[in-house]
Amino acid sequence: MSTVEGEARAVMIPIADGTEEIEAIAVADVLTRGGMKVTLASVGRKMQNIVTMSQGTKVQGDIAIEACIDLSFDLIMCPGGPGAQHLHDSAELITMLQKQKRQGRYYGGICAAPTVILLPHGLLDSGPATTYPSYESKMVGVDYRPNERVVVNGMCITSQGPGTAIEMGLKLVELLCSHEMAQSVAKALVVPVVETVDS
């Protein structure tokens, strides 16, 4: 999954039992509409890569996280929900996220993911970030932005929850593709484009 000129940008979204459906699927959908190749990677050695999401929806991943470790992605985006703890505990995923940061490629999280996954593994640094509102007290050592629905801090993008998933997806399309493509996708979805302040 290289990023040769002209090829679709490669994105991985890890999913596990308890992952928030809206955050995983809405972001995947928006990115796909933006022309990206999205891979749903199941975490937890699930039979046929099928996970049960936070509201009971069963989703089949494209591949197991173990098979992704040597692949290259332009973006790794972690959804939240109770399943964020499973993602936190995945050695393969954390290795990939740390490599993503070292190599200057995009990564991020939404809802509980910034607090449960990124922060404990040193992936938020001290810069601006946001998370699900009830996790505010855990955002120690971070420039927490409670009033910003999507926050871009260099190569790290964070967002607040299910209701901000489409906005996050559109911001990711803008970053990985173009502002024009993000506007085109937003128009097709009948979503007003919300300008995000990049830090």
C-alpha positions in Angstrom: 0.0 0.0 0.0 2.4 2.6 -1.2 1.6 6.2 -2.0 2.9 6.5 -5.5 1.7 9.6 -7.3 -1.7 8.9 -8.7 -2.5 6.0 -6.4 -5.4 6.2 -3.9 -4.3 7.3 -0.4 -4.2 4.3 2.0 -6.1 4.6 5.3 -6.4 2.0 8.1 -9.2 2.2 10.7 -8.8 -0.4 13.5 -12.0 -1.9 14.9 -12.7 -4.1 17.9 -15.6 -5.4 20.0 -17.1 -2.2 21.5 -15.9 0.2 18.8 -18.4 3.1 18.2 -20.1 2.3 14.9 -20.8 5.9 13.8 -17.2 6.9 14.3 -15.7 4.0 12.4 -18.2 3.8 9.6 -18.9 7.5 9.0 -15.2 8.3 8.8 -14.6 5.3 6.5 -17.5 6.3 4.3 -16.4 10.0 4.0 -12.8 9.0 3.2 -13.9 6.5 0.6 -16.1 9.1 -1.1 -12.9 11.3 -1.1 -11.2 8.6 -3.2 -9.2 6.9 -0.5 -8.6 3.2 0.0 -9.9 2.4 3.5 -9.0 -0.8 5.3 -10.9 -1.9 8.4 -8.5 -3.9 10.5 -10.0 -6.1 13.2 -8.3 -6.3 16.6 -8.6 -9.2 18.9 -8.2 -12.3 16.7 -11.8 -12.4 15.8 -13.4 -15.3 13.7 -13.6 -14.0 10.1 -12.6 -10.6 11.4 -16.2 -10.0 12.7 -16.5 -7.6 15.6 -19.5 -6.6 17.6 -19.7 -2.8 17.8 -20.8 -0.7 20.8 -24.5 -0.7 19.8 -24.6 -4.3 18.8 -23.9 -4.0 15.1 -21.7 -6.7 13.6 -19.0 -5.5 11.2 -16.6 -7.6 9.3 -13.1 -6.2 9.0 -11.1 -6.4 5.8 -8.1 -7.9 7.4 -6.7 -8.7 10.9 -4.4 -6.1 12.5 -1.6 -8.7 12.7 -1.5 -8.8 8.8 -1.1 -5.0 8.7 2.1 -4.6 10.7 4.3 -4.4 7.6 2.0 -2.4 5.5 2.2 1.4 4.9 -0.7 3.7 5.4 -1.0 7.5 4.8 -3.4 7.7 7.8 -4.3 5.5 10.8 -7.5 6.7 12.5 -8.7 5.2 15.7 -12.4 5.3 16.6 -13.6 5.4 20.2 -16.3 3.7 22.2 -15.6 1.1 24.9 -13.6 -0.8 22.3 -10.9 1.9 22.5 -9.5 -0.1 25.4 -9.0 -3.1 23.1 -7.1 -0.9 20.7 -5.0 0.5 23.5 -4.0 -3.1 24.4 -3.1 -4.0 20.8 0.7 -4.2 20.6 0.5 -4.3 16.8 -1.6 -1.2 16.6 0.5 0.8 19.0 3.7 -0.2 17.1 2.1 1.0 13.9 0.9 4.3 15.4 4.4 5.0 16.9 5.9 4.3 13.5 3.4 6.6 11.9 4.4 9.4 14.2 8.1 8.8 13.7 7.8 8.8 9.9 5.7 12.0 9.8 2.5 10.5 8.6 -1.1 11.2 9.7 -2.7 9.5 12.6 -5.5 10.4 15.0 -8.4 9.4 17.1 -12.0 10.4 17.9 -14.1 10.2 21.1 -12.3 8.1 23.7 -9.4 7.3 21.4 -7.3 10.4 22.1 -7.5 9.8 25.8 -7.5 6.0 26.0 -5.1 5.2 23.1 -3.0 8.2 22.0 -2.3 10.0 25.3 -1.0 7.0 27.3 1.3 6.0 24.5 2.9 9.4 24.1 1.2 10.1 20.8 -0.4 13.5 21.7 2.7 15.4 22.9 1.8 18.6 24.6 0.0 20.2 21.7 -3.7 21.0 21.2 -6.1 18.1 21.1 -9.7 17.3 21.9 -11.6 14.2 23.1 -15.0 13.1 24.3 -16.2 15.7 26.9 -16.4 13.3 29.8 -12.7 12.5 29.4 -11.7 16.1 30.0 -10.1 15.4 33.4 -7.8 12.8 31.8 -6.3 15.2 29.3 -3.3 16.0 31.5 -0.3 17.6 29.9 -2.2 18.5 26.7 -3.6 21.8 25.4 -7.2 20.5 25.7 -9.6 22.3 23.3 -13.2 21.5 24.6 -14.9 23.9 22.2 -13.2 22.6 19.0 -14.9 19.7 17.3 -11.9 18.7 15.2 -8.3 19.7 16.1 -5.3 19.4 13.8 -1.9 19.4 15.5 0.7 18.7 12.9 0.1 15.1 11.7 -2.2 14.3 14.6 -5.9 14.9 14.3 -8.4 14.5 17.1 -12.2 14.8 17.4 -14.9 14.6 20.0 -17.4 11.9 19.3 -20.1 10.4 17.0 -21.6 13.7 16.2 -18.3 15.1 14.9 -17.4 12.0 12.8 -18.4 13.4 9.4 -16.6 16.7 10.2 -13.5 14.8 11.0 -13.8 12.7 7.9 -14.1 15.9 5.8 -11.0 17.4 7.5 -9.1 14.2 6.7 -10.1 14.4 3.1 -8.9 18.0 3.0 -5.6 17.1 4.5 -4.9 13.9 2.4 -6.4 15.2 -0.8 -7.6 18.8 -1.2 -9.9 21.4 0.1 -11.9 21.2 -3.1 -12.4 17.4 -2.7 -13.6 17.9 0.9 -16.1 20.6 -0.3 -17.3 18.3 -3.1 -17.9 15.4 -0.6 -19.6 17.7 1.9 -21.9 19.0 -0.8 -22.9 15.4 -1.8 -23.6 14.6 1.8 -25.6 17.9 2.3 -23.2 18.8 5.1 -22.1 22.4 5.6 -18.3 22.7 5.6 -17.0 23.7 9.0 -13.6 25.5 8.9 -11.1 24.0 11.4 -8.2 26.0 12.8 -5.0 24.1 12.2 -2.5 24.4 15.0 
